[in-house]
Amino acid sequence: MKVKILTLATLFFCSLILVNAQTPTFQKGDKVLNLGVGFGGFSPSGYQISTPSASASYEVGVKDFGPDNGSLGIGGYLGYSRFNENGNYFGSDYWTVNKILIGARGVYHYPLVNKLDTYGGLTLGIVARSWTWNGTVNQSNHPSRKPVGGDLFIGGRYYFSDKFAVMGELSLGTYLTLGISLKI
């Protein structure tokens, strides 16, 4: 289901590229800090995330492809999520899993509308997970651990001024992230 939603959103984003481009809001040399809160999404084993996730990313514009052809940004990412896995092991017993992703982001920006920075990209990084068993019986079977992880995303930032924007992203890991962006 989440792959279908992201695929449809990506197709919509790509179809918008066919319209005339606007003045770029992200260019080579720009530095942007994003702070966001995520809603929805799933754990690696398919259980729903139990609390909103939090994320921060920093991005620097490194390459312009012309005024109508977009730009490339790279940067860092830090994200946190928490979820419960209830596999009906022993009634109401469950795992609480905390996940932290520290990684690098590559982002392609394409100007579609004035004051709106539209983009898509990929995050790759190291994943740190911790499991806590919340139950009455000692469980010895632990979920598998993956030290490397990533995420595909599309998003946009709407600038209210030269330095301040609201942002939204759709991704595979967290369905929707909303937050603020600051040009530094």
C-alpha positions in Angstrom: 0.0 0.0 0.0 2.7 2.5 1.0 4.6 1.7 -2.2 1.5 2.5 -4.3 1.0 5.8 -2.5 4.6 6.8 -3.0 4.5 5.7 -6.7 1.4 7.8 -7.3 3.0 10.8 -5.6 6.2 10.4 -7.6 4.2 10.2 -10.9 2.3 13.3 -9.9 5.6 15.1 -9.1 7.2 14.0 -12.4 4.1 15.2 -14.4 4.4 18.6 -12.8 8.0 18.8 -14.2 6.4 19.1 -17.7 5.0 22.5 -16.8 7.1 25.6 -17.2 9.7 26.0 -14.4 9.6 29.0 -12.1 12.4 31.0 -10.4 14.5 28.6 -8.4 14.2 28.7 -4.6 17.1 26.4 -4.0 20.5 26.9 -5.8 24.1 26.1 -5.6 25.5 27.6 -2.3 22.2 27.6 -0.4 22.2 26.0 3.0 18.9 24.8 4.5 18.0 23.2 7.9 14.8 21.2 8.1 13.1 20.2 11.4 10.1 17.9 11.1 7.6 15.6 12.8 6.5 12.5 11.1 3.0 10.9 11.1 2.1 7.4 10.0 4.5 4.8 8.7 5.5 1.3 9.6 8.2 -0.6 11.4 10.5 -3.0 9.4 8.2 -5.9 10.3 5.0 -4.1 9.4 3.7 -2.9 12.7 2.4 0.7 13.0 4.6 3.4 14.5 3.2 4.2 17.9 4.5 7.8 18.4 5.3 10.6 15.9 8.8 10.4 14.6 11.2 13.4 14.7 13.8 14.4 12.1 16.4 17.0 11.3 18.3 17.4 8.1 20.8 19.9 6.7 21.4 20.4 3.0 23.8 22.4 0.8 23.3 23.2 -2.9 26.2 21.8 -4.8 25.2 22.0 -8.5 22.9 24.0 -10.7 21.6 22.6 -14.0 20.5 25.9 -15.4 17.6 28.2 -14.3 14.9 25.9 -15.7 16.6 22.5 -15.0 16.8 22.3 -11.2 19.7 21.8 -8.8 21.4 19.2 -6.7 21.8 19.3 -2.9 23.6 17.0 -0.5 23.5 16.9 3.3 23.0 15.0 6.5 19.9 13.4 8.2 19.0 12.4 11.7 15.7 10.7 12.4 14.0 9.0 15.4 11.0 6.7 15.5 9.4 4.4 18.1 7.0 1.5 17.6 5.5 -1.5 19.4 5.6 -5.0 18.0 2.8 -7.2 19.3 3.3 -10.6 17.7 0.8 -12.2 20.1 3.7 -14.1 21.7 2.1 -14.3 25.2 -1.1 -12.3 25.2 -0.5 -8.6 25.8 3.3 -8.9 25.8 5.1 -6.8 23.2 8.4 -5.3 22.1 9.1 -1.6 22.1 11.6 -0.7 19.4 13.5 2.6 19.2 15.1 3.4 15.9 17.6 6.1 15.0 18.7 6.7 11.4 21.9 8.8 10.8 22.7 9.3 7.2 23.4 11.3 4.1 20.8 12.7 1.7 21.0 13.4 -2.0 18.2 15.7 -3.2 17.2 16.9 -6.7 15.2 20.2 -6.7 13.1 21.4 -9.5 11.3 24.9 -9.5 7.6 24.5 -10.3 5.9 27.4 -8.6 7.3 30.7 -7.2 8.2 30.4 -3.5 7.8 26.6 -3.7 10.9 24.4 -3.6 9.8 21.0 -4.9 12.3 18.1 -4.6 12.8 14.3 -4.4 15.7 12.2 -3.2 17.3 9.3 -1.3 18.6 9.0 2.2 21.1 6.3 3.1 22.7 5.7 6.5 23.4 3.7 9.6 20.4 2.5 11.7 20.7 2.0 15.4 17.8 0.0 17.0 17.1 -1.0 20.6 14.5 -3.5 21.7 12.8 -3.6 25.1 10.6 -6.6 26.0 7.5 -5.6 27.8 6.1 -8.8 29.1 5.9 -11.4 31.9 7.7 -14.2 30.0 11.4 -14.0 29.0 11.5 -14.0 25.2 14.7 -15.2 23.5 13.7 -14.6 19.9 14.8 -11.1 18.9 13.8 -9.4 15.6 16.4 -9.2 13.0 18.8 -6.2 13.1 19.8 -4.3 10.0 22.7 -1.9 10.4 22.1 0.0 7.1 18.9 1.6 6.0 17.5 4.3 3.8 14.4 6.0 2.5 13.0 7.5 -0.8 11.1 10.8 -0.4 9.5 13.6 -2.3 8.7 17.0 -0.8 8.2 20.7 -0.9 9.1 23.8 1.0 6.9 26.9 0.8 8.9 30.1 1.5 7.1 32.9 3.4 10.3 34.9 3.4 13.8 34.6 2.0 14.9 32.6 5.1 11.7 30.8 6.5 9.6 28.0 5.0 7.1 25.3 6.0 8.0 21.9 4.6 6.2 18.6 3.9 7.6 15.3 2.7 6.2 11.9 1.7 8.4 8.9 2.1 8.3 5.1 2.4 9.5 5.1 6.0 7.2 7.8 7.4 4.2 8.6 5.3 4.1 12.3 6.0 6.6 14.6 7.7 5.6 18.2 8.4 7.9 20.9 9.7 9.9 24.1 9.2 12.9 25.0 7.1 15.5 27.8 7.6 17.9 29.1 5.1 21.2 29.8 6.8 
